[in-house]
Amino acid sequence: MSGNEKNITIETGDAGKGSSVIAEGANTEELEERALSVFSSERNEDMTALILCLITTFLVLLFTKWMV
């Protein structure tokens, strides 16, 4: 990093651990795409967990119905 390059501090809140420092000439579009891909992957994980919980609940209810 050259001495002439300015840095920008971005407040990210509690979830982002306070603040981040990026170069003024940084490719913000790339940074935005990376952030959105993180949210997308977390959404996919949440959907997978929800589906597994629903299947498990259905199986438990099905087998308890048969045992009674």
C-alpha positions in Angstrom: 0.0 0.0 0.0 1.5 3.4 -1.0 1.8 6.3 1.4 -0.5 8.5 -0.7 -3.5 6.2 -0.5 -6.2 7.4 1.9 -8.2 5.0 4.1 -11.9 5.1 4.9 -13.4 3.9 8.1 -16.8 2.2 7.9 -18.9 1.6 11.0 -20.2 -1.9 10.8 -22.1 -2.1 14.1 -21.9 -4.9 16.6 -22.3 -7.7 14.1 -19.3 -6.5 12.2 -17.1 -6.0 15.3 -17.3 -2.2 15.3 -15.6 -0.8 12.2 -13.6 -1.7 9.1 -10.9 0.3 7.3 -10.7 0.1 3.5 -8.7 2.0 0.9 -10.4 4.9 -0.7 -9.7 3.4 -4.1 -11.1 0.0 -3.2 -13.5 -1.8 -5.5 -16.6 -1.3 -3.4 -18.8 -3.3 -5.9 -16.6 -6.3 -5.2 -16.9 -5.8 -1.5 -20.7 -5.5 -1.8 -20.9 -8.7 -3.8 -18.8 -10.6 -1.2 -21.1 -9.3 1.6 -24.2 -10.3 -0.3 -22.8 -13.8 -1.0 -22.3 -14.3 2.7 -25.9 -13.4 3.4 -27.0 -15.7 0.6 -25.1 -18.7 1.9 -26.4 -18.1 5.4 -29.9 -18.1 4.0 -29.3 -21.4 2.3 -28.0 -22.9 5.5 -31.1 -21.6 7.4 -33.4 -23.1 4.8 -31.6 -26.5 5.0 -31.9 -26.5 8.8 -35.6 -25.6 8.6 -36.3 -28.4 6.2 -34.5 -31.0 8.3 -36.4 -29.8 11.4 -39.7 -30.2 9.6 -38.8 -33.7 8.3 -37.7 -34.8 11.8 -40.8 -33.4 13.4 -43.0 -35.1 10.9 -41.2 -38.5 11.4 -41.5 -38.1 15.2 -45.2 -37.4 15.0 -45.7 -40.2 12.6 -44.0 -42.8 14.7 -45.6 -41.6 18.0 -49.0 -41.9 16.3 -48.3 -45.5 15.4 -46.9 -46.5 18.8 -50.0 -45.3 20.7 
